[in-house]
Every structure is written in C-alpha cells, then in structure tokens.
C-alpha cells in the first residue's frame, strides 16, 4: 500500500494535517523518550509475525506513557472517537489485554502516530516489515475543529462511509456547542485575546496552541518545545504551530530543554497565563504575575489520572482548568 501521504496543501493549512513526507523525520535522539522507541523496536523485531490485515483496525503510537502527562486520557479518547466512526483502535499501553494488543499490531490496516518523532521509527519498521502504511500527526486533536478534521482524514484514509463520519461529527459538534454555551460572559472575556505562553512537549504544545488560538481567541506569544525532537521533525512541528492557526501575530516557536533558558525566554514576553510544567510555576507567579496551569512533565501541583484535553470535550476541560486557576488567583490576598 505504501505510506499514506498528506492531504492537499490547502486542506492541510486550514485543518489538522498529516506529515507531508515521513522521510523528513527519522526518529528520536538519545534522550528520555528513547526507551519507548527501544521497547517498540524489540516488539516488532522479536514478537510480531505476519498476519492477515483486519479491516478498520489501527494501531496508536506516539502517546508516550508518563512523559505525556495526559497519556491515559488521550488514549481513551482516541479509542472512543475512532469507535464512533467504526474504527477499532489498538492501544498498546492501556493495561488491558497487553500481550494480545502487542500481537495485533501486525494485523492493523493502518498505524497512526500522534507525534512528529515519538513512535515514527516504529511505524517505519512496521511498514518495511509488514507493509502497514502509517500517518503522522503532530498531536492528538484538541477541540471540535481539529477533532472533526482528524475524523475526516481518517475517513478518507480508511475509505469509511462519509455519511457516517459526517453524522458523528455533526452530533459531536452540536454537543460541544451546547456545552460551551454554559460559559458566562466573564469566562469568555477571560479567554478572549489572552497573551499565552506554552512550555511543553511538542504534541501537547501543538494541540493546546491550535485549540487556544483557533477556538478560544488566545494569542500564543511564545511556545517552547521541551522534548528535544530531532531537527528533521522540527519543521513539521513549526508548520502546525504557524499554519492553519488564527493568530494576529505568528507565535514564536523555540526548542529548549534547559529550565534556566526557558525562564529567561518567558521573561521576554508579557503573558497573562502560562501552560507549562510545574518547573515554570515560580517564574510565572513571582516574576511574570501570570497564572499557570500545569500540563507537561513534570507535574507536582495536581493529580492527573485520566484527565485529558483531547477530542471534542477535552477543550472544555482545558477551559475549566484555566478558569479554576483564574479563580484561585482572585482569592489570593
């Protein structure tokens, strides 16, 4: 079948898109995500055997346990929204049917990678050894706009019945619209035209920045990518953060891992709130007078079990968390 290619450029710039050419990104450098890659490599080389393809079965890669703090919730939501359009998601790290999930990797019709780098080398091995095509997304979709675009992409890739896909999209978008209508004017004013800083791994940063800018009216001033993706994949990440995004000023995208340098980068911007790790909490409060919601590893100030910002309802969860942080800031003397 060959590797699944991207949508037309005009579609990709307007919507949540797939990687133009998977050869642009060639896997991970030797850092904390390498264990994920080594595990998948071992599974592919030592466990998997050729199997007949199962129609509408897809394997999910790129959501790295623990390093992506919302990984459990992200995997659950991906499985649920794909099931709505008749697609079965094979989730490897969910803890359910672990050995069976591993064996089923080689029977999937398609591999979906939700990262510009993590899981990509494994997807390439699956293609070269078993002929399973793959598609690469920069992040798990967040909010109605990107989630609907994602489902349409999957519908075309797997040749799903268009009427069913559109029926699911219409129902989910209607539900999201009705849920968001409960926000009062104060909450809307809080979110609109807010200067935001984001410090996170690339999949988290892409998903939140796109949702915030396209659906909440945020203005991401600076986005710091902390998972040290290889240079070959950075163009794809930047593209998702600068194209198809409604923002009067193009966000500044920087790739840094050093907390001291990240601190100084944030100090160069006027920010109302920051989505980052707990490491940035001190600089947000004491030096920038900004609210912070912890969304990236490490997180020390909140408990995350199945919390997620993915999918249609995930964006509403993000709104709740930002509004809560705002309310807490008002209560401080």
C-alpha positions in Angstrom: 0.0 0.0 0.0 2.8 2.4 0.7 3.0 5.2 3.2 -0.1 7.4 3.5 0.6 10.8 2.2 -0.8 14.2 3.3 -4.0 15.9 2.2 -3.9 18.6 -0.4 -1.9 21.6 0.8 -4.9 23.9 1.1 -6.7 21.4 3.3 -3.6 20.9 5.4 -3.1 24.6 6.0 -6.7 25.0 7.0 -7.1 21.9 9.2 -5.3 19.5 11.4 -2.9 17.8 8.9 -0.6 14.9 8.4 3.1 15.0 7.7 3.9 15.9 4.1 6.8 13.4 3.8 7.6 11.0 6.6 11.2 10.9 5.5 11.5 14.4 6.9 11.6 12.9 10.4 13.8 9.9 11.2 13.2 9.0 14.8 14.3 10.1 18.3 17.6 11.3 19.6 19.0 9.5 22.6 17.0 11.1 25.4 14.3 10.1 27.8 11.9 9.1 25.0 14.4 6.5 23.7 13.1 3.8 26.0 9.7 4.0 24.2 11.4 3.5 20.9 13.6 0.6 22.1 10.6 -1.2 23.5 8.7 -0.9 20.3 11.7 -1.9 18.3 12.1 -5.1 20.4 8.4 -5.9 20.0 8.5 -5.5 16.2 11.7 -7.5 15.7 11.2 -10.3 18.3 7.5 -10.7 18.9 5.4 -9.8 15.8 4.7 -12.1 12.9 2.9 -11.6 9.7 -0.9 -11.7 10.0 -3.9 -11.1 7.7 -5.0 -7.4 7.8 -8.1 -6.7 9.9 -10.3 -4.1 8.2 -10.6 -0.8 10.1 -8.1 -1.8 12.9 -5.5 0.9 13.6 -2.5 0.9 16.0 -2.0 4.1 18.1 1.7 5.2 18.6 3.3 8.4 19.7 1.5 8.9 23.0 4.3 8.2 25.5 3.3 6.9 28.9 4.1 9.3 31.8 6.2 11.6 29.6 3.0 12.8 28.2 1.1 13.5 31.4 -2.4 13.1 29.9 -1.4 9.8 28.1 -4.1 7.7 29.7 -6.9 10.1 28.9 -5.6 10.8 25.4 -5.5 7.1 24.6 -9.0 6.6 26.0 -10.4 9.5 24.0 -8.7 8.4 20.7 -10.2 4.9 21.2 -13.7 6.4 21.8 -13.8 8.8 19.0 -12.5 6.3 16.4 -15.0 3.8 17.6 -17.8 6.3 16.8 -16.9 6.1 13.1 -16.4 2.3 13.2 -12.7 2.2 13.6 -11.1 -0.1 16.3 -8.0 1.4 18.0 -5.3 -1.0 19.1 -4.0 0.6 22.3 -0.7 -1.0 23.5 -0.1 0.7 26.8 -3.6 0.8 28.3 -3.0 -2.2 30.6 -5.9 -4.1 29.0 -5.1 -7.2 27.0 -1.4 -6.3 26.9 0.0 -9.4 25.1 -2.9 -9.6 22.7 -2.6 -5.8 21.9 1.1 -6.4 21.0 0.3 -9.3 18.7 -2.4 -7.4 16.9 0.0 -4.6 15.8 1.0 -6.6 12.7 -2.7 -7.1 11.7 -3.6 -3.4 11.7 -4.7 -1.7 8.5 -3.0 1.5 9.4 -0.6 2.9 12.1 -1.4 6.3 13.5 1.5 8.3 15.1 0.5 11.2 17.2 3.9 12.9 17.5 6.4 14.3 15.0 9.0 12.0 16.3 8.0 9.5 19.1 6.8 6.3 17.5 7.8 7.3 14.0 10.8 4.9 13.7 8.5 2.0 14.9 5.9 3.0 12.3 8.5 2.8 9.6 9.6 -0.6 10.7 6.1 -1.8 10.6 5.8 -0.5 7.0 9.0 -2.0 5.8 8.5 -5.4 7.5 4.7 -5.9 7.2 3.7 -3.3 4.6 1.4 -1.5 7.0 1.1 2.2 6.0 1.2 5.0 8.5 0.1 8.5 9.0 1.8 11.1 11.3 0.0 13.8 13.2 1.8 16.5 15.3 -0.5 15.9 18.2 -3.7 14.4 19.5 -6.5 16.6 18.2 -7.9 19.0 20.8 -11.3 20.6 20.5 -14.1 20.3 17.8 -12.2 22.0 14.9 -9.2 19.7 14.8 -11.1 16.6 16.0 -13.5 16.9 13.1 -10.7 17.4 10.7 -8.9 14.4 12.1 -12.0 12.2 11.7 -12.4 13.3 8.1 -8.8 12.5 7.4 -9.2 9.0 8.9 -12.5 8.6 6.9 -10.7 9.2 3.7 -7.6 7.1 4.6 -9.7 4.1 5.5 -12.4 4.6 2.9 -15.1 4.9 5.6 -18.7 5.7 4.7 -18.7 9.5 4.5 -22.3 9.9 5.7 -21.5 8.1 9.0 -18.4 10.2 9.6 -20.4 13.4 9.0 -23.2 12.2 11.2 -20.8 11.6 14.1 -19.1 15.0 13.5 -22.4 16.9 13.4 -23.6 15.3 16.7 -20.3 15.9 18.5 -20.0 19.5 17.3 -23.6 20.2 18.4 -22.9 18.7 21.8 -19.7 20.8 22.2 -21.5 23.9 21.1 -24.3 23.4 23.7 -21.8 22.6 26.4 -19.7 25.7 25.7 -22.8 27.9 25.8 -22.9 27.4 29.5 -19.8 29.6 29.8 -20.8 33.0 31.2 -19.5 36.4 29.9 -16.8 36.6 32.5 -15.3 33.3 31.3 -15.5 34.4 27.7 -13.8 37.7 28.5 -11.1 35.8 30.4 -10.2 33.6 27.4 -10.5 36.1 24.5 -7.3 37.7 23.2 -5.3 36.4 26.1 -1.5 36.5 25.7 -0.4 33.0 26.4 2.9 31.2 26.9 3.2 27.4 26.4 6.1 25.3 27.6 5.6 21.6 26.8 6.5 18.6 24.8 5.7 19.1 21.1 2.4 17.0 20.9 1.0 18.8 24.0 2.1 22.2 22.8 0.7 21.8 19.3 -2.7 20.6 20.5 -3.2 23.3 23.1 -1.8 26.1 20.9 -4.1 25.3 18.0 -7.2 24.9 20.1 -6.5 28.1 22.1 -5.8 30.2 19.0 -8.4 28.8 16.7 -11.4 28.3 19.1 -10.7 30.5 22.2 -9.1 33.5 20.6 -5.9 33.2 22.6 -2.7 34.8 21.3 0.2 32.4 21.9 3.2 34.7 22.1 5.9 32.1 22.8 5.8 28.4 22.5 8.8 26.5 24.0 9.1 22.8 22.9 10.9 20.8 25.6 11.1 17.2 24.3 14.1 17.9 22.1 12.7 16.5 18.8 15.3 15.8 16.1 16.0 18.7 13.7 14.4 16.7 10.9 11.0 16.9 12.6 11.0 20.5 13.8 9.8 22.0 10.5 6.6 19.8 10.8 6.0 21.0 14.3 6.5 24.6 13.4 4.2 24.3 10.5 1.4 23.0 12.8 2.0 26.0 15.1 2.1 28.6 12.4 -0.1 27.5 9.5 -3.9 27.0 9.8 -3.8 28.9 13.1 -5.9 32.0 13.7 -3.5 34.4 15.4 -2.8 38.1 14.5 0.9 37.5 15.3 2.8 34.4 14.4 3.8 32.6 17.6 7.5 32.5 18.4 8.5 28.8 18.5 11.7 27.8 20.3 13.2 24.4 21.1 14.8 24.4 24.5 15.3 21.9 27.4 17.2 24.0 29.9 14.9 25.4 32.6 17.1 28.4 33.1 17.0 29.4 29.4 13.2 28.7 29.4 12.8 31.0 32.3 14.6 33.9 30.5 12.6 33.3 27.3 9.3 33.7 29.2 10.6 36.9 30.9 10.9 38.4 27.4 7.2 38.3 26.9 4.1 39.8 28.6 1.9 36.9 29.4 -1.5 36.6 31.2 -1.2 32.9 31.8 1.2 30.0 31.0 0.6 26.4 30.1 3.7 24.6 31.2 5.2 22.2 33.7 5.5 22.7 37.5 9.0 23.9 37.0 7.7 27.2 35.5 5.3 27.9 38.4 7.7 30.0 40.4 8.7 32.3 37.5 5.0 32.6 36.4 3.9 33.8 39.9 6.9 35.8 41.1 8.3 37.3 38.0 5.6 37.4 35.4 2.5 37.8 37.6 0.9 35.2 35.4 -1.4 32.3 36.1 -0.1 28.8 35.4 -1.8 25.5 34.6 0.5 22.5 34.7 0.1 20.5 31.5 3.5 19.0 30.9 6.0 16.8 32.6 6.9 17.1 35.5 3.6 17.9 37.3 3.8 18.3 41.1 0.8 20.5 41.9 -2.1 18.5 40.5 -3.2 14.9 40.2 -3.7 13.6 36.7 -5.1 10.2 36.2 -7.5 10.2 33.2 -7.7 13.9 32.7 -7.3 14.9 29.1 -7.8 17.9 26.8 -8.1 15.6 23.7 -11.1 15.3 21.5 -14.4 17.3 21.4 -14.9 17.6 25.1 -11.2 18.0 26.0 -11.2 21.6 25.2 -13.9 22.2 27.7 -11.8 20.6 30.3 -9.0 23.0 29.5 -11.4 25.9 29.9 -12.4 24.6 33.3 -8.8 24.3 34.4 -7.9 27.8 33.2 -11.0 29.3 34.8 -10.2 27.5 38.1 -6.6 28.9 38.0 -8.0 32.3 37.4 -10.4 32.0 40.3 -7.6 30.8 42.6 -5.6 33.9 41.7 -8.5 36.2 42.7 -8.6 34.6 46.1 -5.0 35.4 46.9 -4.5 38.4 49.2 
